[in-house]
Amino acid sequence: MTQQHETPVTSGSGASAQEYLEKRQLQRGTAGWVLLAGLGVSYVVSGDYSGWNFGLAEGGFGGLAIATVVVAAMYLALVLGMAELSSSLPAAGGGYTFARRALGPWGGFATGTAILIEYAIAPAAIATFIGAYVESLGLFGITDGWWVYLAVYALFIGIHLAGVGEALKVMFVITSVALVGLVVFAVAALGDFDVSRLTDIAPTGAAGASELLPFGYLGIWSAIPFAIWFFLAVEGVPLAAEETADAERNVPRGIIAAMAVLLFTCVLVLVLVPGAGGAEAMASSGNPLVEALGGGAAATVVNYIGLAGLVASFFSIIYAYSRQLFALSRAGYLPTSLSVTNRRKTPTLALVVPGVIGFGLSLTGEGALLLNMAVFGAALSYVLMMVSHVVLRVREPDMPRPYRTPGGVLTTGFALMVAALSVVATFLVDSTAALWCVGVFLAFMAWFGLYSRHHLVAASPDEEFAALARAEEDLG
């Protein structure tokens, strides 16, 4: 393992290390498993309202449905693996913390960087969908989305700066409203449902093309990034570990409960939206649930509530990116000024800096493009996190595991395989977007190789986890 050097703040007395960490403290014991389950659903619920439907243009209903079954199985395996990891290593770094323990500083930073790409870009994609909903409602006479993007970033970053307890409670309420909206949609859509509308996209000349698979077999693979939108970011629940009461028990319970809810909502909209509105018409819609209903009181209600669903995910992913950036900064992988917390124990710059970047990306207005870029970061992080699970099971079989993944490495090995295929699928959808992400990823790794790996903060929780592992290995 590469020799690391501590930053000046940690290389001196214990008092200086304590002072460093005191400026980087999160609010402890805020959330229980119910709030964490709400957080997990909140991360993802916007994916039910918009974004996934672009997969109909890649694979048709059949291709998207098959891709969704595969992706849902991957996420279930992923969540079960992360439940084990989070019970063993409860820290604000989430996936980065797990990979740091299993794969060393290079693997840890690579995982954290992939997660940052996902969480910094996903809100920008969601902001464009929020803009589409606001414009369709004619709210405030807004016809240019950038005002909406600016308003949501400013408002919700401001709420997060007020404190995590307040933010999680607001998220829970908004998410509950969004789930009610899905029920209202389902009841209204059942009356318009027609099985023939699921397959109204004309078959192409692609290999294996049929009424069910209009874009052939390759369409299934191309639809994977959009199927991921049904579950994208649920893996962010462990990022709340340091702000959770009894994290070893509550984080696994929260993430598994969230996944159960999301599986149900996924099936609901995947079948009813194209069945009510037609697969071809829904393939390019910015607000598919509303357009599937074709007008009326129910469509208006769903339109307003759909806006709440988009806001819920936007709001919660801001929380996720701030905690991931906080953890990487606190450990010295990124500039340490980014992890300083305010008097309400929230990391100010970790909230604001990615928000500014995300706002800039949202101005492109390219929701589908941004979605694909977020999926690239997510899928790459899944590969690294599942490798981490397998490595820790093999290398540290006696590590305390309050929760153990059913099926062990077979479960996470399956998730690893599908995640790797998902990374490749992002290049099939938009190779330019994926290559931009690769460029950003390599730039971060260059920063680490040339500078930050020589300035890691030994007193940070993630580095202490790694030091403890090395000490136990030496004793063994």
C-alpha positions in Angstrom: 0.0 0.0 0.0 1.2 3.5 -0.9 2.7 5.4 2.0 0.5 8.3 3.0 1.5 11.6 4.6 -0.9 13.4 7.0 -1.8 17.0 6.6 -0.2 19.5 9.0 -3.3 19.8 11.0 -3.2 16.1 11.9 0.5 15.5 12.0 1.0 17.4 15.2 -0.6 17.0 18.6 -3.9 15.2 19.3 -5.3 18.6 20.2 -4.8 20.0 16.7 -6.5 16.9 15.2 -9.4 17.4 17.6 -9.7 21.0 16.6 -9.7 20.1 12.9 -12.5 17.5 13.4 -14.6 19.8 15.7 -14.9 22.2 12.7 -16.3 19.3 10.7 -19.0 17.8 12.8 -22.4 16.6 11.6 -25.5 16.6 13.8 -25.6 13.2 15.5 -28.6 10.8 16.1 -31.1 12.7 14.0 -32.8 10.0 11.9 -34.4 6.6 12.6 -35.1 3.9 10.1 -38.4 5.3 9.0 -36.9 8.7 8.1 -34.1 6.8 6.3 -36.6 4.8 4.3 -38.3 8.1 3.4 -34.9 9.5 2.4 -34.2 6.5 0.1 -37.6 6.9 -1.6 -37.1 10.6 -1.8 -33.9 10.2 -3.7 -35.6 8.2 -6.4 -39.3 9.1 -6.5 -38.8 11.7 -9.3 -37.7 8.8 -11.5 -41.3 7.6 -11.5 -42.6 10.9 -12.7 -40.1 11.6 -15.6 -37.0 10.3 -17.2 -37.5 6.6 -17.3 -39.9 7.0 -20.3 -37.1 8.0 -22.6 -36.2 4.3 -22.5 -39.3 3.6 -24.6 -37.5 5.3 -27.5 -34.5 3.0 -27.0 -36.2 -0.4 -26.5 -39.9 0.0 -26.8 -42.1 -1.3 -24.0 -40.8 -4.8 -24.2 -37.1 -3.8 -24.2 -37.6 -1.3 -21.4 -39.6 -3.9 -19.4 -36.9 -6.5 -19.7 -34.2 -4.0 -18.9 -36.2 -2.9 -15.8 -36.5 -6.5 -14.5 -32.7 -6.9 -14.8 -32.0 -3.6 -13.3 -34.5 -4.1 -10.4 -32.8 -7.4 -9.6 -29.4 -5.6 -9.7 -30.6 -2.9 -7.3 -32.1 -5.4 -4.9 -28.8 -7.3 -4.8 -26.9 -4.0 -4.5 -29.1 -2.8 -1.6 -28.6 -6.0 0.2 -24.8 -5.8 -0.2 -24.8 -2.1 0.9 -26.9 -3.0 3.9 -24.1 -5.3 5.1 -21.4 -2.7 4.4 -23.2 0.1 6.1 -23.8 -2.0 9.2 -20.1 -2.7 9.4 -18.7 0.7 8.4 -21.3 3.4 9.4 -19.8 6.8 8.2 -20.8 9.7 6.1 -18.7 8.6 3.2 -21.1 5.7 2.2 -19.7 3.9 -0.8 -16.4 5.7 -0.6 -15.9 4.5 3.0 -16.6 0.9 2.0 -14.2 1.1 -1.0 -11.5 2.8 1.1 -11.5 -0.1 3.5 -11.5 -2.7 0.8 -9.6 -1.2 -2.1 -7.2 1.3 -0.5 -7.1 5.1 -1.1 -7.1 4.8 -4.9 -10.2 2.6 -4.9 -11.9 4.7 -2.2 -11.3 8.0 -4.1 -12.3 6.4 -7.4 -15.6 5.3 -5.9 -16.2 8.6 -4.2 -15.5 10.5 -7.5 -18.0 8.3 -9.4 -20.6 9.0 -6.7 -20.0 12.7 -6.9 -20.4 12.6 -10.7 -23.8 10.9 -10.2 -25.0 13.2 -7.4 -23.8 16.5 -8.9 -25.4 15.8 -12.3 -28.6 14.1 -11.2 -30.1 17.3 -9.6 -29.4 19.2 -12.8 -31.3 16.6 -14.8 -34.2 16.7 -12.3 -34.2 20.6 -12.5 -34.9 20.4 -16.2 -37.9 18.1 -15.5 -39.1 20.4 -12.8 -38.9 23.2 -15.4 -41.1 21.2 -17.8 -43.7 20.6 -15.2 -43.8 24.3 -14.1 -44.1 25.4 -17.7 -46.9 22.9 -18.4 -48.8 24.2 -15.4 -48.3 27.8 -16.5 -47.1 28.8 -13.0 -46.1 32.4 -12.5 -46.2 32.9 -16.3 -42.8 31.2 -16.5 -41.8 30.1 -20.0 -38.0 30.0 -19.6 -36.8 27.2 -17.4 -33.6 28.9 -16.1 -35.6 30.9 -13.5 -37.0 27.6 -12.2 -33.5 26.0 -12.0 -32.1 29.0 -10.1 -35.1 29.2 -7.7 -35.0 25.5 -6.7 -31.3 25.4 -6.2 -31.3 28.5 -4.1 -34.4 27.5 -2.0 -33.4 23.9 -1.2 -29.8 24.5 -0.6 -31.0 27.2 1.9 -33.2 24.7 3.7 -30.3 22.2 3.9 -28.1 24.9 5.5 -30.7 25.3 8.3 -29.9 21.8 9.6 -30.3 18.1 8.7 -33.2 17.4 11.1 -35.3 20.1 9.4 -34.3 18.9 6.0 -35.1 15.3 6.5 -38.6 16.1 7.9 -39.3 18.3 4.9 -38.1 15.6 2.6 -40.4 13.0 4.3 -43.5 15.2 3.9 -42.8 16.0 0.3 -42.1 12.3 -0.5 -45.4 11.2 1.1 -47.3 13.7 -1.1 -45.4 12.3 -4.2 -46.5 8.8 -3.3 -50.1 9.9 -2.9 -49.8 11.4 -6.4 -48.7 8.0 -7.8 -51.8 6.4 -6.3 -54.1 9.1 -7.8 -52.5 8.5 -11.2 -52.9 4.8 -11.0 -56.6 5.0 -10.2 -57.2 7.5 -13.0 -55.1 5.6 -15.6 -56.8 2.3 -15.1 -59.9 3.6 -16.9 -57.8 4.4 -20.0 -55.6 1.4 -20.0 -55.4 -0.6 -23.2 -52.9 -3.4 -23.7 -52.5 -2.6 -27.4 -51.0 0.8 -26.6 -48.0 -0.8 -24.9 -46.7 -2.0 -28.3 -47.7 0.8 -30.6 -44.2 1.6 -31.7 -43.6 0.2 -35.2 -40.8 -2.5 -35.4 -37.6 -1.4 -37.1 -35.2 -3.6 -39.1 -32.9 -4.3 -36.1 -32.0 -7.8 -35.3 -34.7 -9.5 -33.2 -37.2 -6.7 -33.9 -40.8 -7.4 -33.2 -44.0 -5.8 -31.9 -42.8 -6.3 -28.4 -39.1 -5.4 -29.1 -39.4 -2.7 -31.9 -35.7 -1.9 -31.7 -34.5 -5.5 -31.4 -32.3 -7.2 -28.9 -29.8 -4.3 -28.7 -32.7 -2.1 -27.6 -32.9 -3.9 -24.3 -29.3 -3.0 -23.6 -29.8 0.6 -24.7 -32.8 0.9 -22.4 -30.8 0.0 -19.3 -29.7 3.5 -18.3 -33.3 4.7 -18.3 -34.5 1.7 -16.3 -31.8 2.7 -13.7 -33.7 6.0 -13.3 -36.4 4.0 -11.5 -33.9 3.3 -8.6 -31.0 5.8 -9.1 -29.6 7.1 -5.8 -31.3 4.7 -3.4 -27.8 3.6 -2.6 -27.3 7.1 -1.0 -29.1 6.1 2.3 -25.7 5.1 4.0 -24.5 8.7 3.5 -26.8 9.6 6.5 -25.0 7.1 8.8 -23.2 9.6 11.0 -26.5 11.5 11.5 -28.5 8.4 12.4 -29.4 6.9 15.7 -28.1 3.3 16.1 -26.8 3.3 12.5 -25.7 -0.3 12.5 -29.4 -1.4 12.7 -31.3 1.6 11.2 -29.3 2.1 8.0 -29.8 -1.5 6.7 -33.5 -1.4 7.7 -34.0 2.0 6.0 -32.4 1.1 2.7 -34.2 -2.2 2.4 -37.6 -0.7 3.2 -37.0 2.1 0.6 -36.2 -0.5 -2.0 -39.4 -2.4 -1.3 -41.5 0.8 -1.9 -39.6 1.6 -5.1 -40.1 -1.8 -6.6 -43.9 -1.3 -6.2 -44.0 2.2 -7.7 -41.8 1.1 -10.6 -44.2 -1.6 -11.7 -47.1 0.8 -11.4 -45.9 3.5 -13.7 -44.0 1.2 -16.2 -47.2 -0.6 -17.1 -49.8 2.1 -16.7 -48.1 5.1 -18.4 -47.6 3.5 -21.8 -50.8 1.5 -21.4 -52.9 4.7 -20.9 -51.0 7.1 -23.1 -49.3 4.9 -25.7 -45.6 3.9 -25.8 -44.8 6.0 -28.8 -46.3 9.2 -27.4 -44.8 8.7 -24.0 -41.3 8.1 -25.4 -40.4 11.8 -25.6 -42.7 13.3 -22.9 -41.2 15.6 -20.3 -44.2 14.9 -18.0 -45.5 11.4 -19.0 -47.9 10.8 -16.2 -49.8 13.9 -16.9 -49.8 13.4 -20.7 -50.9 9.8 -20.3 -54.1 10.9 -18.6 -54.8 13.3 -21.4 -56.3 16.2 -19.4 -59.0 16.5 -16.8 -59.0 17.0 -13.0 -56.9 14.0 -12.3 -54.2 15.1 -14.7 -54.1 18.5 -13.1 -53.8 17.0 -9.6 -51.0 14.6 -10.8 -49.2 17.5 -12.5 -49.0 19.5 -9.3 -48.1 16.4 -7.2 -45.6 15.3 -9.8 -43.9 18.6 -9.3 -43.6 17.6 -5.6 -42.1 14.3 -6.6 -39.4 15.9 -8.6 -38.7 18.4 -5.9 -38.4 15.5 -3.3 -35.6 13.9 -5.3 -33.9 17.2 -6.2 -34.0 18.2 -2.5 -32.7 14.8 -1.2 -29.9 14.4 -3.7 -28.5 17.8 -2.7 -28.2 16.2 0.8 -26.4 13.2 -0.8 -23.8 15.1 -2.8 -23.0 17.4 0.2 -22.3 14.4 2.5 -20.2 12.6 -0.1 -18.2 15.8 -0.7 -18.0 16.4 3.0 -16.5 13.0 3.7 -13.9 13.2 0.8 -12.9 16.7 1.9 -12.7 15.8 5.6 -10.3 13.0 4.8 -8.1 15.2 2.6 -9.0 13.7 -0.8 -10.4 17.1 -1.9 -9.7 20.6 -0.4 -10.4 20.5 3.3 -12.2 23.8 3.3 -15.1 22.1 1.6 -15.9 20.0 4.8 -16.1 22.9 7.3 -19.6 22.9 9.0 -21.7 25.8 10.1 -23.2 26.3 13.6 -26.2 24.1 12.5 -23.7 21.3 11.8 -24.2 21.3 8.0 -21.3 21.6 5.5 -21.8 25.0 3.8 -19.4 24.8 0.8 -20.2 21.1 0.2 -23.8 22.2 -0.3 -23.1 25.3 -2.4 -20.2 24.4 -4.7 -21.8 21.4 -6.4 -25.0 23.4 -6.5 -23.4 26.1 -8.6 -21.9 23.4 -11.0 -25.3 21.7 -11.2 -27.1 24.9 -12.0 -24.7 25.6 -14.8 -25.3 22.1 -16.2 -29.1 22.5 -15.9 -28.9 25.6 -18.3 -28.3 23.1 -21.1 -31.9 22.0 -20.8 -30.8 18.5 -21.9 -32.6 16.3 -19.3 -32.0 13.0 -21.2 -28.3 13.8 -21.7 -27.7 14.7 -18.1 -29.6 11.6 -17.0 -27.2 9.4 -19.0 -24.2 11.2 -17.5 -25.6 10.7 -13.9 -26.2 7.0 -14.7 -22.6 6.6 -15.9 -21.3 7.8 -12.5 -23.8 5.6 -10.6 -23.1 2.4 -12.5 -19.3 2.9 -12.2 -19.7 3.4 -8.4 -21.9 0.3 -8.2 -19.1 -1.8 -9.8 -16.6 -0.5 -7.3 -18.9 -0.9 -4.3 -19.8 -4.5 -5.1 -16.1 -5.3 -5.7 -15.6 -3.9 -2.2 -18.2 -6.2 -0.7 -16.6 -9.3 -2.3 -13.0 -8.2 -1.3 -14.1 -7.6 2.3 -15.9 -10.9 2.5 -12.8 -12.7 1.3 -10.1 -10.7 3.0 -11.8 -9.9 6.3 -14.3 -12.7 7.0 -14.3 -11.9 10.7 -15.1 -8.2 10.4 -18.2 -7.4 12.5 -21.3 -7.6 10.3 -24.5 -6.8 12.3 -26.4 -7.5 9.0 -25.2 -10.1 6.5 -26.2 -10.1 2.8 -28.3 -13.1 1.9 -26.4 -15.1 -0.7 -23.1 -13.4 0.2 -20.8 -12.7 -2.7 -23.1 -14.5 -5.2 -25.7 -11.7 -4.6 -23.2 -8.9 -4.9 -21.4 -10.6 -7.8 -24.6 -10.5 -9.8 -25.0 -6.8 -9.1 -21.4 -6.3 -10.1 -22.0 -8.0 -13.5 -25.1 -6.0 -14.3 -23.5 -2.8 -13.2 -20.6 -3.4 -15.5 -23.0 -3.9 -18.4 -24.8 -0.7 -17.4 -21.5 1.3 -17.7 -21.2 0.1 -21.3 -24.8 0.8 -22.0 -24.3 4.5 -21.3 -21.9 4.6 -24.3 -24.6 3.0 -26.5 -27.1 5.8 -25.6 -24.7 8.8 -25.9 -21.0 8.2 -26.2 -20.2 11.9 -26.1 -21.9 12.3 -22.7 -20.2 9.2 -21.3 -16.8 10.3 -22.6 -17.2 13.7 -20.9 -17.8 11.8 -17.6 -14.7 9.7 -18.2 -12.7 12.9 -18.7 -14.0 14.4 -15.5 -13.3 11.1 -13.7 -9.7 11.0 -15.0 -9.1 14.6 -14.0 -10.1 13.9 -10.4 -7.8 10.8 -10.3 -5.0 12.9 -11.6 -5.6 15.4 -8.8 -5.4 12.5 -6.3 -2.3 11.0 -7.9 -0.3 14.3 -8.1 -1.4 16.0 -4.9 -4.1 14.8 -2.4 -2.8 11.3 -1.8 0.2 12.9 -0.1 -2.1 15.0 2.2 -4.7 12.6 3.6 -6.0 13.3 7.1 -5.2 10.4 9.3 -7.7 11.4 12.0 -10.7 11.3 9.8 -13.1 8.4 10.4 -12.5 6.7 7.0 -8.8 6.8 7.4 -9.1 5.5 10.9 -11.2 2.6 9.6 -8.4 1.7 7.2 -5.7 2.1 9.9 -7.6 -0.2 12.2 -7.9 -2.8 9.4 -4.1 -2.6 8.8 -3.4 -2.9 12.5 -5.7 -6.0 12.8 -4.0 -7.5 9.8 -0.5 -7.0 11.3 -1.7 -8.5 14.6 -3.1 -11.5 12.7 
